[in-house]
Amino acid sequence: MSELLYRQLSYDIVGAAIEVYNSIGSFYDEPSYQKAMEIELNFLGIPYVAKRRFEIEHRGFQIGWAEPDLLVDDSIVVELKALSSIHPRHVSQVLKYLALAERPLGLIINFGNIEKLETKRVPFSRSLRRLRDRRLRWSEESVEPDGAESPDDPTHPQDHGS
């Protein structure tokens, strides 16, 4: 059996979430849990960055950004929810964050279930890493067709005549 990735840090994060859940329950919105988790992580002396932005790029141009709720100890991406249950789309969301942040592990913590705190570990597997790397290589190898000029500002459409 292999050792869990970031076992102690994951345990500490989930412990902080349990403390928040036991203190305030399951009736609040996500920003309230965000603030409570930040207070708890500070209290425990666990370093984190809240709402760190990671750029999404295409052909060298920034086309957007993604912002996980917490990046804990520069290692684990944490996504907080206040919903009735964790859905597969939340796993996809965390996988996107892991790819952009180039981190190996994410945690989804859902405070919205009235019966219990829900947590889910989301590892960024080798197969997903290979797929991301293949896409990055393809993007870097992409070039303009012969004779084509790159637009000065690709975010604004140009009139090419009709």
Residue frames relative to the residue before (quaternion, step in Angstrom):
aa qw qx qy qz dx dy dz
M 1.0000 0.0000 0.0000 0.0000 0.00 0.00 0.00
S 0.3619 -0.7536 0.5075 0.2085 3.57 -0.81 0.99
E 0.5632 -0.5992 0.4645 0.3286 3.53 -1.24 0.58
L 0.4944 -0.6514 0.4891 0.3034 3.58 -1.01 0.80
L 0.4902 -0.6565 0.4987 0.2827 3.55 -1.05 0.85
Y 0.8457 -0.0148 -0.0366 0.5322 3.59 -0.86 1.03
R 0.0418 0.8626 -0.5022 0.0444 3.55 1.00 0.88
Q 0.7271 0.4372 -0.2634 0.4591 3.61 0.66 -1.06
L 0.6561 0.5027 -0.3197 0.4633 3.58 0.92 -0.86
S 0.6271 0.5229 -0.3320 0.4723 3.62 0.98 -0.80
Y 0.6393 0.5302 -0.3074 0.4643 3.55 0.97 -0.94
D 0.6723 0.4992 -0.2935 0.4611 3.60 0.92 -0.89
I 0.6452 0.5112 -0.3214 0.4682 3.60 1.00 -0.80
V 0.6653 0.4810 -0.3018 0.4847 3.58 0.90 -0.91
G 0.6169 0.5403 -0.3436 0.4576 3.60 1.03 -0.70
A 0.6337 0.5132 -0.3223 0.4809 3.58 1.03 -0.78
A 0.6537 0.5109 -0.3087 0.4651 3.58 0.98 -0.85
I 0.6264 0.5244 -0.3365 0.4684 3.60 1.01 -0.76
E 0.6349 0.5246 -0.3272 0.4633 3.59 0.97 -0.82
V 0.6527 0.4983 -0.3092 0.4796 3.60 0.96 -0.87
Y 0.6652 0.5109 -0.3032 0.4523 3.59 0.86 -0.96
N 0.6787 0.4830 -0.2922 0.4697 3.59 0.91 -0.90
S 0.6701 0.5155 -0.2940 0.4459 3.57 1.10 -0.68
I 0.8462 0.1694 -0.0574 0.5020 3.60 0.74 -1.01
G 0.4985 -0.6984 0.4141 0.3037 3.62 1.20 -0.07
S 0.6294 -0.5814 0.4110 0.3112 3.51 -1.35 -0.32
F 0.5465 0.6923 -0.3463 0.3197 3.60 1.20 0.27
Y 0.6409 0.5688 -0.3076 0.4137 3.58 1.23 0.02
D 0.5851 -0.5835 0.4298 0.3638 3.55 -1.30 0.11
E 0.7212 -0.4751 0.3039 0.4023 3.53 -1.30 0.36
P 0.6453 0.5188 -0.3535 0.4354 3.67 0.86 -0.75
S 0.6135 0.5372 -0.3541 0.4579 3.61 1.08 -0.61
Y 0.6712 0.4733 -0.2969 0.4871 3.59 0.97 -0.81
Q 0.5784 0.5726 -0.3671 0.4503 3.57 1.12 -0.66
K 0.6904 0.4726 -0.2781 0.4719 3.57 0.81 -1.02
A 0.6620 0.5085 -0.3123 0.4534 3.58 0.93 -0.87
M 0.6444 0.5081 -0.3240 0.4708 3.62 0.99 -0.76
E 0.6330 0.5214 -0.3347 0.4641 3.59 0.99 -0.77
I 0.6363 0.5145 -0.3241 0.4748 3.59 0.98 -0.82
E 0.6866 0.4909 -0.2878 0.4524 3.59 0.87 -0.95
L 0.6515 0.5010 -0.3219 0.4701 3.61 0.95 -0.82
N 0.6228 0.5231 -0.3315 0.4781 3.59 1.04 -0.75
F 0.6469 0.5323 -0.3105 0.4492 3.56 0.91 -0.94
L 0.7237 0.4292 -0.2307 0.4887 3.58 1.02 -0.86
G 0.4511 -0.7064 0.4382 0.3247 3.60 1.27 -0.17
I 0.4392 0.6743 -0.4690 0.3640 3.58 1.15 0.60
P 0.3598 -0.7557 0.4995 0.2237 3.62 -0.56 1.10
Y 0.0749 0.7819 -0.6143 0.0758 3.56 -1.12 0.73
V 0.2078 -0.7038 0.6529 0.1875 3.50 -1.39 0.20
A 0.2681 -0.7675 0.5642 0.1439 3.57 -0.83 0.99
K 0.8743 0.0492 -0.0503 0.4803 3.54 -1.11 0.83
R 0.1704 0.7907 -0.5615 0.1743 3.59 0.91 0.91
R 0.3190 -0.7639 0.5342 0.1711 3.58 -0.83 0.99
F 0.0959 -0.7526 0.6503 0.0400 3.52 -1.07 0.90
E 0.3947 -0.7518 0.4852 0.2089 3.56 -0.72 1.12
I 0.2442 -0.7027 0.6486 0.1612 3.51 -1.24 0.70
E 0.0599 -0.8265 0.5595 -0.0147 3.56 -0.68 1.11
H 0.0694 -0.7446 0.6616 0.0546 3.48 -1.33 0.53
R 0.8444 -0.0779 -0.0016 0.5300 3.56 -0.69 1.15
G 0.7414 -0.4374 0.2175 0.4601 3.53 0.97 0.90
F 0.6516 0.4789 -0.3222 0.4922 3.60 1.25 0.01
Q 0.4290 -0.6721 0.5352 0.2788 3.55 -1.01 0.82
I 0.1039 -0.8152 0.5692 0.0265 3.57 -0.73 1.08
G 0.7930 -0.0908 0.0607 0.5993 3.56 1.27 -0.11
W 0.2526 -0.7450 0.5881 0.1881 3.49 -1.28 -0.32
A 0.2305 -0.7344 0.6201 0.1520 3.51 -1.32 0.38
E 0.1326 -0.8192 0.5580 -0.0018 3.53 -1.00 0.84
P 0.1638 -0.7907 0.5817 0.0983 3.61 -0.09 1.20
D 0.6343 -0.5651 0.3706 0.3755 3.55 -1.17 0.58
L 0.8098 -0.0316 0.0615 0.5827 3.59 0.88 -0.95
L 0.1133 -0.7048 0.6911 0.1129 3.52 -1.25 0.61
V 0.1392 -0.8418 0.5209 0.0251 3.54 -0.23 1.34
D 0.8562 -0.0381 -0.0374 0.5140 3.54 -0.88 1.10
D 0.5564 -0.6351 0.3603 0.3966 3.58 1.16 0.73
S 0.6354 0.5589 -0.3001 0.4401 3.58 1.21 0.48
I 0.8172 0.1894 -0.0584 0.5412 3.58 0.78 -1.04
V 0.2999 -0.7211 0.6018 0.1672 3.54 -0.93 1.02
V 0.0878 -0.7998 0.5937 0.0146 3.58 -0.78 1.06
E 0.0952 -0.7738 0.6257 0.0266 3.53 -0.86 1.05
L 0.2195 -0.7929 0.5621 0.0846 3.55 -0.72 1.14
K 0.0684 -0.7845 0.6162 0.0138 3.55 -1.07 0.80
A 0.1234 -0.7479 0.6457 0.0917 3.54 -1.30 0.46
L 0.3714 0.7262 -0.4643 0.3452 3.54 0.72 1.20
S 0.6709 -0.5011 0.3461 0.4231 3.58 -1.24 0.18
S 0.8011 -0.0873 0.0560 0.5895 3.61 1.11 -0.57
I 0.5408 -0.5757 0.4981 0.3577 3.54 -1.35 0.28
H 0.1929 -0.7881 0.5812 0.0617 3.57 -0.91 1.00
P 0.6351 -0.5420 0.3762 0.4016 3.62 -1.11 0.49
R 0.6003 0.5599 -0.3774 0.4286 3.63 1.06 -0.52
H 0.6097 0.5381 -0.3545 0.4616 3.59 1.17 -0.51
V 0.6027 0.5297 -0.3469 0.4855 3.57 1.12 -0.65
S 0.6453 0.5140 -0.3153 0.4690 3.60 0.96 -0.86
Q 0.6227 0.5417 -0.3293 0.4586 3.57 1.02 -0.81
V 0.6874 0.4706 -0.2853 0.4740 3.60 0.87 -0.91
L 0.6132 0.5380 -0.3511 0.4596 3.61 1.03 -0.70
K 0.6169 0.5290 -0.3362 0.4760 3.59 1.05 -0.74
Y 0.6555 0.5076 -0.3068 0.4675 3.58 0.92 -0.90
L 0.6547 0.5186 -0.3158 0.4503 3.58 0.94 -0.88
A 0.6442 0.5154 -0.3233 0.4635 3.58 0.98 -0.80
L 0.6940 0.4720 -0.2758 0.4684 3.58 0.89 -0.93
A 0.7238 0.4323 -0.2381 0.4822 3.57 0.96 -0.87
E 0.2807 -0.7775 0.5021 0.2543 3.56 1.30 -0.32
R 0.4273 0.6505 -0.4891 0.3937 3.53 0.85 1.11
P 0.4754 -0.7325 0.4201 0.2468 3.60 -1.02 0.74
L 0.8129 0.2238 -0.0946 0.5293 3.62 1.13 -0.37
G 0.0732 -0.7718 0.6306 0.0362 3.49 -1.13 0.82
L 0.1776 -0.7432 0.6316 0.1313 3.53 -1.29 0.41
I 0.1696 -0.7213 0.6602 0.1231 3.52 -1.09 0.82
I 0.0489 -0.7835 0.6194 -0.0024 3.55 -0.82 1.03
N 0.0861 -0.8145 0.5737 -0.0026 3.54 -0.61 1.20
F 0.2077 -0.8028 0.5544 0.0703 3.53 -0.60 1.23
G 0.5913 0.6614 -0.3343 0.3181 3.61 1.21 -0.36
N 0.5610 0.5875 -0.4015 0.4230 3.59 1.19 -0.28
I 0.3759 -0.7702 0.4660 0.2198 3.60 -0.56 1.12
E 0.6466 0.5343 -0.3262 0.4360 3.61 1.20 -0.37
K 0.8080 -0.1026 0.1164 0.5683 3.58 1.00 -0.77
L 0.5396 -0.5536 0.5134 0.3726 3.52 -1.33 0.30
E 0.1815 -0.7819 0.5869 0.1059 3.58 -0.89 0.90
T 0.0038 -0.7779 0.6284 0.0007 3.55 -1.02 0.82
K 0.0376 -0.7819 0.6221 0.0162 3.56 -1.16 0.62
R 0.3082 -0.7173 0.5994 0.1764 3.54 -0.92 1.01
V 0.0695 -0.7839 0.6168 0.0148 3.56 -0.97 0.91
P 0.1178 -0.8032 0.5813 0.0563 3.59 -0.20 1.23
F 0.3655 -0.6827 0.5848 0.2414 3.55 -1.16 0.66
S 0.2522 -0.8398 0.4664 0.1167 3.54 0.00 1.35
R 0.6717 -0.4957 0.3718 0.4061 3.54 -1.30 0.32
S 0.6512 0.5208 -0.3339 0.4396 3.60 0.94 -0.82
L 0.6522 0.4879 -0.3179 0.4852 3.60 0.99 -0.74
R 0.6219 0.5358 -0.3379 0.4604 3.59 1.04 -0.74
R 0.6494 0.5075 -0.3182 0.4686 3.59 0.97 -0.82
L 0.6372 0.5194 -0.3269 0.4662 3.59 0.98 -0.82
R 0.6484 0.5074 -0.3187 0.4696 3.61 0.93 -0.87
D 0.6727 0.4991 -0.2996 0.4567 3.58 0.89 -0.95
R 0.6263 0.5253 -0.3367 0.4674 3.60 1.02 -0.75
R 0.6549 0.5019 -0.3097 0.4726 3.60 0.96 -0.84
L 0.6457 0.5126 -0.3250 0.4635 3.58 0.98 -0.81
R 0.6415 0.5120 -0.3296 0.4666 3.60 0.95 -0.82
W 0.6476 0.5135 -0.3259 0.4590 3.58 0.93 -0.86
S 0.6523 0.5217 -0.3103 0.4539 3.57 0.95 -0.89
E 0.6817 0.4876 -0.2899 0.4619 3.59 0.95 -0.87
E 0.6865 0.4818 -0.2818 0.4661 3.59 1.10 -0.66
S 0.5217 0.6462 -0.4147 0.3720 3.59 1.22 -0.32
V 0.0217 -0.7895 0.6131 -0.0193 3.55 -0.95 0.92
E 0.5908 -0.5528 0.4441 0.3849 3.53 -1.25 0.33
P 0.5571 -0.5875 0.4518 0.3745 3.62 -1.07 0.60
D 0.6524 -0.5171 0.3684 0.4137 3.60 -1.16 0.57
G 0.8254 0.2247 -0.1890 0.4822 3.52 -0.95 0.95
A 0.5782 0.5816 -0.3963 0.4127 3.61 1.17 -0.24
E 0.2691 -0.7483 0.5843 0.1621 3.52 -1.02 0.81
S 0.4422 -0.6680 0.5268 0.2841 3.56 -1.05 0.74
P 0.4581 -0.6693 0.4968 0.3088 3.62 -0.91 0.78
D 0.5865 -0.5820 0.4311 0.3626 3.53 -1.19 0.59
D 0.7933 0.0595 -0.0139 0.6057 3.59 0.95 -0.85
P 0.2416 -0.8246 0.4931 0.1362 3.60 -0.13 1.23
T 0.5911 0.5848 -0.3831 0.4023 3.62 1.16 -0.18
H 0.7090 0.3853 -0.2581 0.5313 3.60 1.25 -0.27
P 0.4327 -0.7024 0.4931 0.2762 3.58 -0.77 0.99
Q 0.2751 -0.7490 0.5805 0.1623 3.52 -1.13 0.70
D 0.4588 -0.6593 0.5218 0.2872 3.54 -1.14 0.69
H 0.1042 -0.8093 0.5773 0.0281 3.55 -0.58 1.18
G 0.5735 -0.5968 0.3786 0.4143 3.57 1.24 0.23
S 0.2646 -0.7756 0.5528 0.1507 3.57 -1.10 0.60
